[in-house]
Amino acid sequence: MKKYMFEINHLYVFDGIIILILMLTLFFATETNVSSAGKGLFIRKSLVCAISIIFMQVLVKTRYFHPRWFTQVLILIWWYGFALIKCFIMESGSIFENEIFIGTYGSAAFIVMQYYGEKHVKWHMYLLLTNLLKFILLLPPIVTVIHYLIYGAPITYEEMFAVYHTNYREAVEWLSTYIGTTKLVSIILLMIAVLFTVIKCEDMLTKYYVDCSEPRNKFLVLLVLILISYYPIVTLSKTDWVAHLFLAANYSKQISQYSEIIDNSYNIVELYNTKKIVDMPHTIIMVIGESACRDKMKVYNTDYPYDNTPWMSECFCKADFIFFKNAYGCHSLTQQVLENALTEKSQYNDKKLLESMNIIDIAKKKGYKTYWITNLSGSDTATTFSLIASRADYIFNSVDKYDDGMLNYLSEINPCDNNFIVFHGNGCHAAYNCRYPENRKVFDENNIEAEYSNSVKYVDDFLKDIYQYGVEHLNMQVMLYYSDHGENLLTGHGPSDHDFAKVRIPMFLYLGKDYQIQNKEKYSTLLKQETAFFTNDMIYNTVCGILSAESNYYNSTEDISNSSYNMQFNDLYTFGGKVKVNQDPFIKK
C-alpha cells in the first residue's frame, strides 16, 4: 500500500506558489480596466490552478520545475510569452486569463501524460504521439504571430470564416502565392526539425533523470490527466483565432437553415410593379467578379502599364455602358461580401442573413427563370453564396479549370423565356497564373504584376464573350459586372490591415436599347450616378430597382437607379462597417 501514499514535499508547494505569483504578476501588470469582481474571480481561478499544480507534483512525485519536464515547462513559457506579445506588441487588448491558464494547465497535463507513458505504456509510438499533441498546442500562437508579421494585425473572425469554407485547392494556391513554395517548405522543415529536437531532448533528459519510484494506480493517473486536460482543451476553443473558427462553424450551422426559412418569406413578397422592364422576352445577366482591383485595370487607371482591359476600354465611352468610378467592396472577403450583396442584409441595416430576402427569389417572383452558373470547386452547401445559389431554378457547376467553361451553359438557356443569370467564377483570385491557360498569356514578364494582369485580361475576354452571346442570342437587356472585393498583390485580400486596394472594385452596367426607351427615368438616373460613391452591399436593392422589382423587401435609399439614393462617401463604410470610405487615401477631399 506504500505506493498509494501521498506525501506533500515543501518544494511542491514552493513551485505552486511560484506559478501563482507568475500568474498574478502578469495579470495585474497588464489588466488595468478590470472590475474588482473580475480581479477577485481571477485570483480564485489562479489559486485553484496553483493547487492543481501542487497536487500534480504529489501524484508524479517530482517537482514541476524539474529538468525531466523541460519540454512541458516550455509550453508554459510559450503561452505566457504569447500573452505578453499580444498585449505589448500586437496591442490587441489586455492579457486574458485564457493564455495564462492554457499554458499552465497544458504543461501540467503533459507532465501527467509523460508520467503515465513511462509507468504504464510500452508502446514506443506513445512518446511521438504526446509530442505531436504538444506541437498542436503550440500552433495557435505560431499561426497568430506569422499572421501578424504578414499583415500587422491579429487574425479576424471573417478570415477564419473564409478558412472554414475554403478547399484544398484554394489553400494551396494561397500559400504558394503569398508565402511561396520555398518559404513554405522551409517553415515545414524547420517545424519538423524543432519537433525532432524536442523529442531527442526529452528522451535524453528522461534517461538521465531516471524515475525509480513505484507507479501510481494507472486509473488514478488517467483520471487526473482528464481533469487537468479539460480546462486547456475547453479554453483553447475560446481563445484567439481558434475561437473564431468555432464561431464560424457554429454560424455555418445556423445559416444552413436559410432555404427552409426563406421559403416562408417568399410567399409574402409583394411586388409593387408586376410589369416587365421590356415587352419582349429578354435576359438579365449579373457577373460576380473575384479579386479584381480597379487600380490595376487599364480601363480605370490609364497610367497602368499593362493594357489588360481592351474590351472594357472600348466599351467605356459607349452610351449603352455605365462604368461606376467610385464603387467599393463592403468587405474584402467573398463570403461576407456576397452575404450582403445578394440579399437585403447590408452595413446600413440590422438585418440578419436568415431574415433577408435574396435577389434570386425576387427575380423568380418577377417572373424570370433563374440560373446560377459557377466555376468554383466544391459543393459546400453552408457557404452563404451557395445557400443563395440554391434558390435558383437551375444550377450549373462547371468542371472546367478555367472560367470560360461556364460559357458552354449559355446555349442551354431558352431565348423565348425571361431569364436572370448569375455567373460566379474564379476571376482574378490567387494564384493568378492558375486563372488562365498558357496560350492565353499576353504579358510575359516574370512577375506577379504580369500574372495578375493576365488574369484580368482573361476576365476581360470572358466578359466580352458573355456580352456578345447575350446580345446576339438572348436579347440581353441588362448586364451587370462587379467584383466582390479588390486585391493587394503582396498580401491578398485579408481584412486585417484595412488596405483600400482590397476594396476598390470595378463595376459597370450595360443597358440595352429597349431598356433605355422603356425605362427612361431609371436610365437617366443611372447615368447621373456614374461618379456616385457606392458599396456593393447595395447591389441587391439596386438590381431590384433595375428590374422594377420594388417590393416590401426593398429599400430605395440603397438603390442607385432610384432618385432617392443620395449616399456620399462620408456616409459609406467598408470592411464590414469598420472603416469609413472617406478614409480612402485615393479620394481627393
C-alpha positions as CSV (number, residue, x, y, z in Angstrom):
1,M,0.0,0.0,0.0
2,K,3.0,2.3,0.3
3,K,2.9,3.2,-3.4
4,Y,-0.5,4.8,-3.0
5,M,0.6,7.1,-0.2
6,F,0.7,10.8,-0.9
7,E,3.5,13.0,0.6
8,I,3.5,16.8,0.1
9,N,7.0,18.0,-0.3
10,H,7.6,21.6,0.7
11,L,9.2,22.1,-2.8
12,Y,6.0,21.1,-4.4
13,V,4.2,23.9,-2.5
14,F,7.1,26.3,-3.4
15,D,6.6,25.6,-7.2
16,G,2.9,26.0,-6.9
17,I,3.5,29.4,-5.2
18,I,5.9,30.4,-8.0
19,I,3.2,29.6,-10.6
20,L,0.6,31.7,-8.6
21,I,3.0,34.7,-8.4
22,L,3.7,34.5,-12.1
23,M,0.0,34.4,-13.0
24,L,-0.9,37.3,-10.7
25,T,2.1,39.4,-11.8
26,L,1.3,39.0,-15.4
27,F,-2.4,39.8,-14.8
28,F,-2.1,42.8,-12.6
29,A,0.8,44.2,-14.6
30,T,-1.4,44.5,-17.7
31,E,-5.0,44.4,-16.7
32,T,-6.0,47.9,-15.8
33,N,-9.7,48.1,-16.7
34,V,-10.9,45.0,-14.8
35,S,-13.6,45.4,-12.1
36,S,-13.0,44.3,-8.5
37,A,-15.3,41.3,-9.1
38,G,-13.2,40.4,-12.2
39,K,-10.0,40.6,-10.3
40,G,-11.4,38.5,-7.5
41,L,-12.5,35.9,-9.9
42,F,-9.1,35.7,-11.5
43,I,-7.4,35.3,-8.1
44,R,-9.7,32.4,-7.2
45,K,-9.0,30.7,-10.5
46,S,-5.3,31.2,-10.1
47,L,-5.4,29.7,-6.6
48,V,-7.2,26.6,-8.0
49,C,-4.7,26.4,-10.7
50,A,-1.7,26.6,-8.2
51,I,-3.4,23.9,-6.0
52,S,-3.8,21.7,-9.1
53,I,-0.1,22.1,-9.9
54,I,0.8,21.1,-6.3
55,F,-1.4,18.0,-6.5
56,M,0.0,17.1,-9.9
57,Q,3.5,17.1,-8.3
58,V,2.4,14.9,-5.5
59,L,1.0,12.4,-8.0
60,V,4.1,12.2,-10.1
61,K,6.4,12.5,-7.1
62,T,8.6,15.1,-8.9
63,R,8.8,18.9,-8.8
64,Y,7.1,20.9,-11.5
65,F,10.4,22.8,-12.3
66,H,12.5,19.7,-12.8
67,P,14.7,19.0,-15.8
68,R,12.7,15.9,-16.6
69,W,9.8,18.2,-17.5
70,F,11.8,20.7,-19.6
71,T,9.7,20.4,-22.8
72,Q,6.5,20.7,-20.7
73,V,7.6,23.8,-19.0
74,L,8.4,25.2,-22.5
75,I,4.6,25.1,-23.1
76,L,4.0,27.4,-20.1
77,I,6.8,29.8,-21.2
78,W,5.4,29.8,-24.7
79,W,1.9,30.7,-23.8
80,Y,3.0,33.3,-21.2
81,G,5.2,34.9,-23.8
82,F,2.4,34.9,-26.3
83,A,0.2,36.7,-23.8
84,L,2.9,39.4,-23.4
85,I,3.3,39.6,-27.2
86,K,-0.4,40.1,-27.7
87,C,-0.5,42.8,-25.0
88,F,2.6,44.8,-25.7
89,I,3.5,44.2,-29.4
90,M,0.2,43.4,-31.1
91,E,-1.7,45.7,-28.8
92,S,-4.8,43.5,-29.4
93,G,-6.1,44.0,-25.9
94,S,-5.1,43.2,-22.4
95,I,-3.8,39.8,-21.3
96,F,-6.7,37.5,-20.8
97,E,-6.7,34.5,-18.4
98,N,-7.1,32.1,-21.4
99,E,-3.5,32.3,-22.5
100,I,-2.1,32.0,-19.0
101,F,-4.3,29.1,-17.9
102,I,-3.8,27.2,-21.2
103,G,-0.1,27.3,-20.7
104,T,-0.2,26.3,-17.0
105,Y,-2.8,23.6,-17.2
106,G,-1.5,22.4,-20.6
107,S,2.1,21.9,-19.2
108,A,0.7,20.0,-16.2
109,A,-1.4,17.8,-18.4
110,F,1.6,16.8,-20.5
111,I,3.7,16.1,-17.4
112,V,1.0,13.6,-16.2
113,M,0.8,12.2,-19.8
114,Q,4.6,11.6,-19.8
115,Y,4.4,10.0,-16.4
116,Y,1.7,7.7,-17.5
117,G,3.6,6.7,-20.6
118,E,6.8,5.9,-18.6
119,K,5.0,3.9,-16.0
120,H,2.2,2.1,-17.8
121,V,2.8,2.2,-21.6
122,K,5.4,0.2,-23.5
123,W,4.2,1.3,-27.0
124,H,7.2,3.2,-28.5
125,M,4.9,5.5,-30.5
126,Y,3.3,6.9,-27.4
127,L,6.2,9.4,-26.9
128,L,5.8,10.6,-30.5
129,L,2.1,11.0,-30.0
130,T,2.4,13.1,-26.9
131,N,5.0,15.3,-28.6
132,L,2.7,15.8,-31.6
133,L,-0.1,16.9,-29.2
134,K,2.4,19.3,-27.6
135,F,3.2,20.7,-31.0
136,I,-0.6,21.2,-31.8
137,L,-1.0,23.1,-28.5
138,L,1.9,25.4,-29.6
139,L,0.4,26.0,-33.0
140,P,-2.2,28.8,-32.2
141,P,0.4,31.3,-31.1
142,I,2.6,30.4,-34.1
143,V,-0.2,31.0,-36.6
144,T,-1.1,34.3,-34.9
145,V,2.4,35.5,-34.9
146,I,3.0,34.6,-38.5
147,H,-0.2,36.4,-39.5
148,Y,0.9,39.4,-37.5
149,L,4.2,39.5,-39.3
150,I,2.4,39.5,-42.7
151,Y,-0.5,41.8,-42.0
152,G,0.5,43.7,-38.9
153,A,-2.7,42.7,-37.1
154,P,-4.3,39.7,-35.3
155,I,-6.5,37.1,-37.1
156,T,-10.1,38.2,-37.6
157,Y,-13.3,36.2,-37.4
158,E,-14.0,37.0,-41.1
159,E,-10.7,35.4,-42.1
160,M,-11.5,32.2,-40.1
161,F,-14.9,32.0,-41.6
162,A,-13.2,32.1,-45.1
163,V,-10.7,29.5,-43.9
164,Y,-13.5,27.3,-42.6
165,H,-15.1,27.2,-46.0
166,T,-12.0,27.0,-48.1
167,N,-11.0,23.9,-50.0
168,Y,-7.7,22.2,-50.6
169,R,-7.0,23.9,-54.0
170,E,-7.7,27.4,-52.7
171,A,-5.5,26.7,-49.6
172,V,-2.6,25.5,-51.8
173,E,-2.9,28.4,-54.2
174,W,-3.0,31.0,-51.4
175,L,0.1,29.5,-49.7
176,S,2.0,29.3,-53.0
177,T,1.1,32.9,-53.9
178,Y,1.6,34.8,-50.6
179,I,4.2,32.6,-48.8
180,G,5.8,30.9,-51.7
181,T,6.8,27.2,-52.1
182,T,10.4,27.8,-50.9
183,K,9.4,29.6,-47.7
184,L,6.6,27.1,-47.1
185,V,8.9,24.1,-47.4
186,S,11.4,25.9,-45.2
187,I,8.8,26.5,-42.5
188,I,7.7,22.9,-42.6
189,L,11.2,21.6,-42.4
190,L,12.0,24.0,-39.5
191,M,8.9,22.7,-37.6
192,I,9.9,19.1,-38.2
193,A,13.5,19.9,-37.0
194,V,12.2,21.6,-33.9
195,L,9.8,18.7,-33.2
196,F,12.7,16.2,-33.7
197,T,15.0,18.2,-31.4
198,V,12.4,18.3,-28.7
199,I,11.8,14.6,-28.9
200,K,15.5,13.9,-28.7
201,C,16.0,16.3,-25.8
202,E,13.1,14.8,-23.9
203,D,14.5,11.3,-24.5
204,M,18.0,12.3,-23.2
205,L,16.5,14.0,-20.1
206,T,14.3,11.1,-19.3
207,K,17.2,8.6,-19.5
208,Y,19.5,10.9,-17.4
209,Y,16.9,11.6,-14.7
210,V,15.5,8.2,-14.2
211,D,12.4,7.9,-12.0
212,C,12.8,4.7,-10.0
213,S,9.7,5.2,-7.8
214,E,6.8,2.7,-7.9
215,P,4.0,3.8,-10.2
216,R,0.7,5.2,-9.1
217,N,-2.6,3.4,-10.0
218,K,-3.0,3.9,-13.7
219,F,-6.7,4.7,-13.4
220,L,-6.0,7.4,-10.9
221,V,-3.3,8.9,-13.2
222,L,-5.8,8.8,-16.1
223,L,-8.5,10.5,-14.0
224,V,-6.1,13.3,-13.0
225,L,-5.0,13.6,-16.7
226,I,-8.6,14.0,-17.8
227,L,-9.4,16.6,-15.1
228,I,-6.3,18.7,-15.8
229,S,-6.6,18.4,-19.6
230,Y,-10.3,19.6,-19.5
231,Y,-9.5,23.2,-18.9
232,P,-6.9,23.9,-21.6
233,I,-9.0,21.9,-24.2
234,V,-12.2,23.9,-23.5
235,T,-10.4,27.2,-23.1
236,L,-8.5,26.8,-26.3
237,S,-11.8,26.8,-28.2
238,K,-12.5,30.3,-26.7
239,T,-9.1,31.7,-27.4
240,D,-7.6,33.8,-30.3
241,W,-8.3,32.5,-33.9
242,V,-9.4,29.1,-32.6
243,A,-12.4,30.8,-31.0
244,H,-13.1,32.5,-34.4
245,L,-13.0,29.1,-36.1
246,F,-15.5,27.6,-33.7
247,L,-17.8,30.6,-34.1
248,A,-17.6,30.2,-37.9
249,A,-18.6,26.6,-37.6
250,N,-21.5,27.5,-35.4
251,Y,-22.7,30.3,-37.7
252,S,-22.4,28.0,-40.7
253,K,-24.6,25.5,-38.9
254,Q,-27.2,28.2,-38.2
255,I,-27.4,29.6,-41.8
256,S,-27.8,26.1,-43.3
257,Q,-31.5,26.6,-42.5
258,Y,-31.6,29.6,-44.9
259,S,-33.5,27.9,-47.7
260,E,-36.2,26.5,-45.3
261,I,-36.7,29.8,-43.7
262,I,-36.7,31.9,-46.8
263,D,-39.5,29.8,-48.3
264,N,-41.9,31.4,-45.9
265,S,-40.7,34.9,-46.7
266,Y,-41.0,34.2,-50.5
267,N,-44.7,33.6,-50.1
268,I,-45.3,37.1,-48.7
269,V,-43.2,39.0,-51.2
270,E,-45.4,41.7,-52.6
271,L,-44.1,43.4,-55.8
272,Y,-45.3,47.0,-56.3
273,N,-45.0,46.7,-60.0
274,T,-45.6,43.4,-61.9
275,K,-44.9,44.9,-65.4
276,K,-41.7,43.6,-67.1
277,I,-38.9,46.0,-67.9
278,V,-39.3,45.4,-71.6
279,D,-42.1,43.9,-73.6
280,M,-40.2,41.1,-75.4
281,P,-38.6,38.0,-73.8
282,H,-35.2,39.1,-72.5
283,T,-32.3,38.2,-70.3
284,I,-30.6,39.8,-67.4
285,I,-27.0,38.8,-66.6
286,M,-25.1,39.5,-63.4
287,V,-21.4,38.6,-63.4
288,I,-19.7,38.5,-60.0
289,G,-16.0,39.1,-60.4
290,E,-13.4,37.8,-58.0
291,S,-10.4,39.8,-56.6
292,A,-10.5,42.5,-59.3
293,C,-9.0,45.8,-58.2
294,R,-9.8,48.8,-60.4
295,D,-6.4,50.3,-59.6
296,K,-4.8,47.6,-61.7
297,M,-7.2,47.8,-64.6
298,K,-6.4,49.9,-67.6
299,V,-10.0,51.0,-68.1
300,Y,-9.9,52.7,-64.7
301,N,-6.3,53.6,-64.5
302,T,-4.9,54.8,-67.8
303,D,-1.4,55.1,-66.4
304,Y,-1.3,51.4,-65.6
305,P,1.5,49.8,-67.6
306,Y,-0.5,46.7,-68.7
307,D,-3.2,47.1,-71.3
308,N,-5.3,44.3,-69.6
309,T,-8.9,45.6,-70.4
310,P,-9.1,46.3,-74.1
311,W,-12.8,45.3,-74.4
312,M,-13.9,47.2,-71.4
313,S,-11.8,50.2,-72.5
314,E,-13.6,50.0,-75.9
315,C,-17.0,50.0,-74.1
316,F,-16.1,52.8,-71.7
317,C,-17.3,55.6,-73.9
318,K,-20.3,53.8,-75.4
319,A,-23.8,55.2,-74.4
320,D,-25.0,51.7,-73.5
321,F,-22.4,51.3,-70.8
322,I,-22.0,53.0,-67.4
323,F,-18.7,52.5,-65.6
324,F,-19.1,53.4,-62.0
325,K,-15.9,55.3,-60.9
326,N,-16.3,55.0,-57.1
327,A,-17.6,51.5,-56.3
328,Y,-16.2,49.7,-53.2
329,G,-16.5,46.3,-51.8
330,C,-18.4,46.2,-48.5
331,H,-15.8,43.8,-47.3
332,S,-12.6,42.2,-48.6
333,L,-13.7,38.6,-48.3
334,T,-16.0,36.8,-50.7
335,Q,-18.3,35.2,-48.1
336,Q,-19.0,38.4,-46.3
337,V,-19.5,40.4,-49.5
338,L,-21.9,38.1,-51.2
339,E,-23.9,37.5,-48.0
340,N,-24.6,41.3,-48.2
341,A,-24.5,42.0,-52.0
342,L,-27.1,39.3,-52.8
343,T,-29.5,39.9,-50.0
344,E,-31.2,42.8,-48.1
345,K,-28.5,42.5,-45.4
346,S,-26.1,45.4,-45.6
347,Q,-23.8,47.5,-43.4
348,Y,-26.6,50.1,-43.2
349,N,-29.2,48.0,-41.5
350,D,-29.5,45.5,-38.7
351,K,-30.9,42.6,-40.8
352,K,-29.6,39.0,-40.2
353,L,-29.0,36.7,-43.2
354,L,-31.7,34.3,-42.1
355,E,-34.3,37.1,-42.3
356,S,-33.1,38.7,-45.5
357,M,-34.7,38.2,-48.9
358,N,-32.3,37.5,-51.8
359,I,-32.1,38.7,-55.4
360,I,-32.7,35.2,-56.8
361,D,-36.1,34.9,-55.2
362,I,-37.0,38.4,-56.2
363,A,-36.2,37.7,-59.8
364,K,-38.3,34.5,-59.6
365,K,-41.2,36.5,-58.2
366,K,-40.8,38.9,-61.1
367,G,-41.3,36.0,-63.5
368,Y,-37.7,35.2,-64.5
369,K,-36.3,31.8,-64.9
370,T,-33.2,31.9,-62.7
371,Y,-29.8,30.4,-63.3
372,W,-26.6,30.2,-61.2
373,I,-23.5,29.3,-63.2
374,T,-20.3,28.8,-61.3
375,N,-16.8,27.5,-61.7
376,L,-15.9,27.3,-58.1
377,S,-14.8,23.9,-57.0
378,G,-16.5,22.1,-54.2
379,S,-20.1,21.8,-53.1
380,D,-20.1,23.3,-49.7
381,T,-23.8,24.0,-49.0
382,A,-23.1,26.0,-45.9
383,T,-21.4,28.9,-47.6
384,T,-23.6,31.9,-47.9
385,F,-23.4,32.3,-51.6
386,S,-24.1,28.5,-52.1
387,L,-27.2,28.8,-50.0
388,I,-28.4,31.8,-52.1
389,A,-27.4,30.0,-55.3
390,S,-29.5,27.0,-54.2
391,R,-32.6,29.2,-54.6
392,A,-32.1,29.3,-58.4
393,D,-34.2,27.2,-60.7
394,Y,-31.1,25.9,-62.5
395,I,-27.6,25.5,-61.1
396,F,-24.7,24.7,-63.4
397,N,-21.4,23.9,-61.8
398,S,-18.6,23.9,-64.5
399,V,-15.9,21.3,-64.0
400,D,-13.5,23.2,-66.4
401,K,-10.3,24.5,-65.0
402,Y,-10.9,28.0,-66.4
403,D,-13.9,30.3,-66.2
404,D,-14.7,30.3,-69.9
405,G,-16.0,26.7,-69.4
406,M,-19.1,28.4,-67.9
407,L,-19.9,29.9,-71.3
408,N,-21.0,26.5,-72.6
409,Y,-24.1,26.6,-70.4
410,L,-25.5,29.7,-72.2
411,S,-26.6,27.5,-75.1
412,E,-28.9,25.7,-72.7
413,I,-30.9,28.8,-72.0
414,N,-34.1,29.4,-73.9
415,P,-34.2,32.9,-75.5
416,C,-38.0,32.7,-75.5
417,D,-38.0,32.9,-71.7
418,N,-37.3,35.9,-69.4
419,N,-34.0,34.8,-67.8
420,F,-32.0,36.0,-64.9
421,I,-28.4,34.6,-64.9
422,V,-25.7,34.9,-62.4
423,F,-22.1,34.0,-63.2
424,H,-19.6,33.4,-60.4
425,G,-16.2,32.2,-61.3
426,N,-12.6,32.3,-60.1
427,G,-11.9,35.6,-61.8
428,C,-8.6,37.1,-60.7
429,H,-8.3,35.1,-57.5
430,A,-4.8,33.9,-56.4
431,A,-2.9,32.0,-57.7
432,Y,-3.2,34.4,-60.6
433,N,-1.2,32.2,-63.1
434,C,-3.8,29.5,-62.5
435,R,-6.6,31.6,-63.8
436,Y,-5.8,31.4,-67.5
437,P,-4.3,28.8,-69.9
438,E,-0.7,29.2,-71.1
439,N,-1.8,30.0,-74.6
440,R,-3.8,33.0,-73.4
441,K,-0.9,34.6,-71.7
442,V,-0.4,38.2,-73.0
443,F,2.2,39.7,-70.7
444,D,5.4,37.6,-70.5
445,E,7.2,39.4,-67.7
446,N,8.2,37.0,-64.9
447,N,6.5,38.9,-62.0
448,I,3.3,38.8,-60.0
449,E,2.0,42.1,-61.6
450,A,2.1,40.5,-65.1
451,E,0.4,37.3,-63.8
452,Y,-2.4,39.4,-62.3
453,S,-2.7,41.4,-65.4
454,N,-3.0,38.2,-67.5
455,S,-5.8,37.1,-65.2
456,V,-7.6,40.5,-65.6
457,K,-7.2,40.2,-69.4
458,Y,-8.7,36.8,-69.3
459,V,-11.7,38.2,-67.4
460,D,-12.0,41.0,-70.0
461,D,-12.3,38.4,-72.7
462,F,-14.7,36.4,-70.7
463,L,-17.0,39.4,-70.2
464,K,-16.8,40.2,-73.9
465,D,-17.9,36.6,-74.8
466,I,-20.9,36.9,-72.3
467,Y,-21.9,40.2,-73.8
468,Q,-21.7,39.1,-77.4
469,Y,-23.7,35.9,-76.8
470,G,-26.2,37.7,-74.6
471,V,-26.9,40.4,-77.2
472,E,-26.9,38.1,-80.2
473,H,-28.9,35.2,-78.8
474,L,-30.7,36.1,-75.6
475,N,-32.0,39.7,-76.2
476,M,-29.8,40.7,-73.2
477,Q,-31.1,44.0,-71.8
478,V,-29.0,44.3,-68.6
479,M,-25.5,43.1,-67.9
480,L,-24.0,44.0,-64.5
481,Y,-20.4,43.3,-63.6
482,Y,-18.9,44.0,-60.3
483,S,-16.1,42.4,-58.2
484,D,-16.7,41.0,-54.8
485,H,-13.5,42.8,-53.5
486,G,-10.2,44.1,-54.7
487,E,-6.6,42.8,-54.2
488,N,-3.2,43.6,-52.8
489,L,-0.8,41.6,-54.8
490,L,1.6,41.1,-51.9
491,T,-0.9,40.2,-49.1
492,G,-4.1,39.2,-51.0
493,H,-7.4,40.4,-49.6
494,G,-7.4,39.6,-45.9
495,P,-9.1,42.4,-44.0
496,S,-6.6,42.8,-41.1
497,D,-4.7,45.8,-42.5
498,H,-7.7,47.7,-44.0
499,D,-5.7,48.3,-47.2
500,F,-8.2,50.1,-49.6
501,A,-6.7,48.3,-52.6
502,K,-8.6,45.4,-51.2
503,V,-12.0,47.1,-51.6
504,R,-11.6,49.4,-54.6
505,I,-13.6,47.4,-57.1
506,P,-14.6,47.7,-60.8
507,M,-18.3,47.9,-61.6
508,F,-20.1,48.5,-64.9
509,L,-23.6,48.2,-66.2
510,Y,-24.8,47.6,-69.8
511,L,-28.4,48.6,-70.7
512,G,-30.0,47.6,-74.0
513,K,-31.8,50.0,-76.2
514,D,-35.2,48.6,-75.4
515,Y,-34.5,49.0,-71.7
516,Q,-33.3,52.6,-72.2
517,I,-36.5,53.5,-74.1
518,Q,-39.0,51.8,-71.8
519,N,-37.3,52.8,-68.6
520,K,-36.2,56.3,-69.4
521,E,-36.3,57.6,-65.8
522,K,-34.2,54.8,-64.4
523,Y,-31.7,55.0,-67.3
524,S,-31.4,58.8,-66.7
525,T,-30.8,58.3,-63.0
526,L,-28.2,55.6,-63.5
527,L,-26.3,57.8,-66.0
528,K,-26.1,60.5,-63.3
529,Q,-24.8,58.1,-60.8
530,E,-21.6,57.0,-62.6
531,T,-19.5,59.0,-60.2
532,A,-21.6,58.2,-57.2
533,F,-20.0,56.5,-54.2
534,F,-21.4,53.1,-53.7
535,T,-20.6,49.9,-51.8
536,N,-21.6,46.5,-53.2
537,D,-23.8,45.5,-50.3
538,M,-26.3,47.7,-52.0
539,I,-26.3,45.6,-55.1
540,Y,-29.5,43.7,-54.0
541,N,-31.6,46.9,-53.8
542,T,-30.0,48.3,-57.0
543,V,-30.8,45.2,-59.0
544,C,-34.4,45.2,-57.6
545,G,-34.7,48.8,-58.8
546,I,-33.2,48.0,-62.3
547,L,-35.7,45.1,-62.7
548,S,-38.6,47.3,-61.4
549,A,-39.0,44.7,-58.7
550,E,-39.5,47.0,-55.8
551,S,-41.3,45.2,-53.0
552,N,-41.9,45.0,-49.3
553,Y,-38.3,43.7,-49.2
554,Y,-36.8,46.8,-50.8
555,N,-35.1,50.0,-49.7
556,S,-34.9,52.8,-52.2
557,T,-32.1,54.6,-50.4
558,E,-29.7,51.8,-51.2
559,D,-30.7,51.7,-54.9
560,I,-28.6,53.8,-57.3
561,S,-31.3,53.5,-60.0
562,N,-33.6,55.4,-57.7
563,S,-33.5,59.2,-57.3
564,S,-33.8,58.7,-53.5
565,Y,-30.2,57.5,-53.5
566,N,-28.0,60.2,-52.2
567,M,-25.2,58.4,-50.4
568,Q,-21.9,60.3,-50.2
569,F,-18.5,59.0,-49.3
570,N,-19.0,60.4,-45.8
571,D,-22.0,58.0,-45.4
572,L,-20.4,54.8,-46.6
573,Y,-18.5,52.1,-44.8
574,T,-16.3,49.2,-45.9
575,F,-14.5,46.2,-44.2
576,G,-17.8,45.1,-42.7
577,G,-18.8,48.5,-41.3
578,K,-15.4,49.1,-39.5
579,V,-13.9,51.7,-41.8
580,K,-15.4,54.7,-43.5
581,V,-14.9,55.0,-47.2
582,N,-13.8,58.7,-46.7
583,Q,-10.6,57.3,-45.2
584,D,-9.5,56.1,-48.6
585,P,-6.3,57.9,-49.3
586,F,-7.1,58.0,-53.1
587,I,-10.1,60.2,-52.6
588,K,-9.5,63.8,-53.3
589,K,-11.2,65.7,-50.5
